């Protein structure tokens, strides 16, 4: 493995969650949790950067000491964690209680016209979709039930149950909540329909992320992991050269470009590996922990 990144003064480590920090079973290994905590103790900002909403952040991650910032919903929200007490999201059932108290440092929402257009398109085509507002995914009752049923007994069971809530009238919900739509997740029947819908969606001024053969995630043009990471680094007074980022999927490309050192997981897509500076072990082999341990072993020169 190329260890040239050890010659840099790494001050911020940006970590994707699914496929990177989390194993295929959606857990954090003790070794990875310790490596994250050790890096934070060395004075390094360790920042989870994820497509998940705030309500879907694993509790085991939130228990790791030293995590102060988090970028969620593919860059739509940058949160500063400010406490340790749990809270329930407004209007959500008791199951939607996952994150600590926080304040928002950066919010990039879909404009109302684009969000209404996306929802109208989904309703017209009878597509399964979720709309994310204030860290929670809302869906029509039938869609919500199908989604929960689909993931019951799988590694994503807990995440889906904690982050999704049924609602009868999504347009009314939008009017009630105001223009705070972080993301809209749409499921199509196959890749061809997904690609057709993606082309149609781009008539609006939006950013789309194709995270699976049948999935489209729609957000603001400024809802991007890389833009959010760069903005947070600027707020913290950190240079691009001092950032190391690790990811596995194409929605991580912006984040990896925003970092001075880009690390692809061993299980990453070919496009991620092609642009990365080095490739770590996979998420099943503590790839994150191995890189962070190397960094913390070499911090005495800098800290």
C-alpha positions in Angstrom: 0.0 0.0 0.0 1.2 3.5 -0.9 1.9 5.2 2.5 2.9 8.6 1.0 -0.1 10.1 2.7 1.8 9.7 6.0 4.0 12.6 5.0 1.0 14.9 5.1 -0.4 16.6 8.1 -3.8 15.1 8.1 -6.3 17.2 10.2 -9.6 16.0 8.8 -10.7 12.4 7.9 -14.0 12.2 5.9 -15.6 8.7 6.1 -18.5 7.4 4.0 -20.6 4.9 6.0 -22.2 2.2 4.0 -19.6 0.1 2.3 -16.8 2.0 4.1 -17.1 2.3 7.9 -19.9 -0.2 8.1 -19.5 -3.8 7.3 -21.9 -5.6 4.9 -23.9 -6.5 8.1 -24.2 -2.7 8.8 -22.1 -2.9 11.9 -19.0 -1.1 13.1 -16.2 -3.5 14.2 -14.6 -2.8 17.6 -11.3 -2.2 15.7 -12.8 0.4 13.5 -14.6 2.1 16.4 -11.3 2.3 18.4 -9.4 3.6 15.4 -11.9 6.4 14.9 -11.8 7.3 18.6 -8.0 7.2 18.6 -7.8 9.6 15.6 -10.2 12.0 17.3 -8.1 11.9 20.5 -5.1 12.9 18.4 -6.9 16.1 17.5 -8.1 15.0 14.0 -11.6 15.9 12.9 -13.3 12.6 12.0 -16.4 13.4 9.9 -18.9 10.8 8.7 -20.1 11.8 5.2 -23.1 9.8 4.2 -26.2 9.5 2.0 -28.2 8.6 5.1 -30.4 11.1 6.8 -29.7 12.1 10.4 -32.4 9.7 11.7 -30.5 6.8 10.1 -27.1 7.3 11.7 -26.2 4.1 13.6 -26.2 4.5 17.3 -22.9 2.7 17.6 -21.3 5.4 15.6 -22.8 8.1 17.7 -21.3 6.5 20.8 -17.8 6.9 19.5 -16.2 9.8 21.4 -14.8 12.7 19.5 -17.1 13.0 16.5 -18.2 16.6 16.3 -19.5 17.1 12.8 -21.5 15.0 10.3 -22.5 15.4 6.7 -25.7 13.7 5.8 -28.3 13.3 2.9 -25.5 13.2 0.3 -24.2 16.7 1.3 -27.5 18.4 1.9 -27.0 18.8 5.7 -23.9 19.5 7.6 -24.6 19.1 11.4 -22.6 20.1 14.4 -23.3 17.6 17.2 -23.9 19.5 20.5 -25.0 17.0 23.0 -25.4 13.4 24.1 -29.2 13.2 24.9 -31.4 11.5 22.4 -34.5 13.3 21.0 -37.5 12.4 18.9 -37.9 14.0 15.5 -40.9 16.4 15.4 -44.0 14.6 13.9 -42.2 11.2 13.8 -43.2 8.0 15.7 -41.1 6.9 18.6 -39.0 4.6 16.4 -37.4 7.6 14.7 -35.0 8.5 17.5 -31.4 8.1 16.4 -29.2 11.2 16.6 -27.9 13.4 19.3 -28.8 17.1 19.6 -27.3 19.1 16.8 -27.2 22.5 15.1 -27.1 22.9 11.3 -24.0 24.5 9.8 -25.0 24.2 6.2 -28.3 23.3 4.6 -28.9 22.9 0.8 -32.5 22.0 0.1 -34.3 21.3 -3.1 -36.2 24.4 -4.3 -40.0 24.0 -3.8 -40.8 23.9 -7.6 -38.3 21.1 -8.3 -39.5 19.1 -5.3 -43.1 19.5 -6.3 -42.2 18.5 -9.8 -40.4 15.3 -8.6 -43.2 14.3 -6.4 -45.8 14.9 -9.1 -43.8 12.7 -11.5 -43.5 9.9 -8.9 -47.3 10.0 -8.2 -48.1 10.1 -11.9 -46.0 7.0 -12.6 -47.0 5.2 -9.3 -43.3 5.0 -8.3 -42.1 4.1 -4.8 -40.4 7.1 -3.3 -39.4 8.7 0.0 -39.0 12.4 0.7 -36.5 13.4 3.3 -37.3 16.4 5.5 -35.6 17.3 8.8 -33.6 14.1 8.8 -36.6 11.8 8.3 -37.8 9.8 5.3 -41.6 10.1 4.6 -43.5 7.8 2.3 -47.1 6.9 1.5 -48.3 4.2 3.9 -48.3 1.4 1.3 -44.8 2.3 0.1 -43.6 2.6 3.7 -45.0 -0.9 4.5 -43.4 -2.4 1.4 -40.1 -0.9 2.2 -40.1 -2.1 5.8 -41.3 -5.6 4.7 -38.5 -5.7 2.1 -35.8 -5.1 4.6 -37.2 -7.0 7.6 -34.6 -9.4 8.9 -31.8 -7.9 6.8 -28.9 -5.8 7.9 -30.8 -2.7 6.9 -33.9 -3.5 9.0 -33.0 -1.2 12.0 -32.0 1.7 9.7 -35.2 1.6 7.7 -37.5 1.4 10.7 -35.8 4.3 12.4 -35.6 6.6 9.4 -38.9 6.1 7.6 -42.4 7.3 8.6 -45.7 6.9 6.8 -47.7 9.9 5.7 -51.0 10.0 3.8 -50.5 13.3 1.9 -47.0 14.2 0.9 -47.8 17.5 -0.9 -49.6 18.6 2.3 -46.6 17.5 4.3 -44.3 19.7 2.2 -46.5 22.7 2.6 -46.6 22.1 6.4 -42.8 21.7 6.7 -41.8 24.4 4.3 -39.0 24.3 1.7 -36.7 21.9 3.6 -36.6 18.9 1.3 -33.1 17.4 1.7 -33.5 14.5 -0.8 -36.0 12.5 -2.7 -35.3 8.8 -3.1 -37.0 7.1 -6.0 -37.1 3.3 -6.8 -37.8 2.2 -10.4 -38.5 -1.3 -11.7 -35.2 -1.7 -13.6 -32.1 0.2 -14.9 -33.7 1.2 -18.2 -36.5 3.0 -16.3 -34.1 4.5 -13.9 -31.9 6.0 -16.7 -35.0 7.3 -18.6 -36.2 8.9 -15.4 -32.8 10.4 -14.7 -32.8 12.1 -18.1 -36.3 13.4 -17.5 -35.5 14.7 -14.0 -32.6 16.8 -15.3 -35.0 19.1 -17.0 -35.1 20.6 -13.5 -32.1 22.2 -11.8 -31.2 19.3 -9.5 -28.4 16.9 -8.7 -29.0 13.1 -9.0 -27.1 10.2 -7.5 -27.5 6.7 -9.0 -26.5 4.5 -6.1 -28.1 1.3 -7.3 -29.3 -0.2 -10.6 -32.9 0.8 -9.8 -32.4 3.8 -7.4 -32.3 7.6 -8.0 -31.6 10.1 -5.3 -32.5 13.7 -6.1 -31.2 16.7 -4.3 -30.2 20.4 -4.7 -27.4 21.1 -7.2 -25.4 22.1 -4.1 -26.2 19.0 -2.2 -22.9 17.2 -2.9 -20.6 15.4 -0.5 -17.6 17.2 -2.0 -19.1 20.7 -1.8 -20.2 20.1 1.8 -16.8 18.8 2.8 -15.0 21.7 1.3 -17.4 24.1 3.0 -16.8 22.4 6.4 -13.0 22.5 5.9 -13.2 26.2 5.2 -15.3 26.8 8.3 -12.7 24.9 10.4 -9.8 26.7 8.7 -8.3 23.6 7.1 -6.7 23.2 3.8 -7.6 20.6 1.1 -4.1 19.1 1.6 -4.9 18.3 5.2 -8.0 16.2 4.3 -8.1 12.4 3.8 -11.3 10.9 2.5 -12.4 7.3 2.2 -15.3 5.9 0.1 -16.6 3.1 -2.0 -19.4 4.3 -4.3 -19.9 6.8 -7.0 -21.7 9.3 -4.7 -18.4 9.5 -2.9 -16.5 10.9 -5.9 -17.1 14.5 -5.1 -15.9 14.0 -1.5 -12.8 12.2 -2.7 -11.9 15.0 -5.2 -12.3 17.5 -2.4 -9.6 15.7 -0.3 -5.9 16.0 -0.6 -5.7 12.2 -0.2 -8.4 10.0 -1.7 -8.7 6.5 -0.5 -10.9 3.8 -2.2 -12.1 0.9 -0.3 -11.1 -2.6 -1.6 -14.8 -3.1 -2.3 -15.1 0.2 -4.2 -16.5 0.7 -7.7 -14.0 0.9 -10.5 -14.6 4.6 -11.0 -13.8 5.2 -7.4 -10.6 3.1 -7.5 -9.6 4.8 -10.8 -9.5 8.3 -9.3 -8.2 7.4 -5.8 -4.6 7.9 -4.6 -4.6 4.5 -3.0 -6.8 1.5 -2.3 -7.4 0.2 1.2 -8.6 -3.2 2.4 -12.3 -3.7 2.1 -15.1 -2.8 4.6 -15.1 -6.5 5.6 -11.4 -6.4 6.4 -11.3 -3.2 8.6 -10.0 -1.1 5.8 -10.9 2.1 7.6 -9.2 1.0 10.8 -6.0 0.1 9.0 -5.6 3.5 7.4 -6.5 5.4 10.6 -4.1 3.3 12.7 -1.3 4.2 10.3 -2.2 7.9 10.6 -2.4 7.9 14.4 0.9 5.9 14.7 2.6 8.8 12.8 1.0 11.7 14.5 3.8 12.4 17.0 5.7 14.4 14.4 2.8 16.7 14.0 0.7 16.9 17.2 
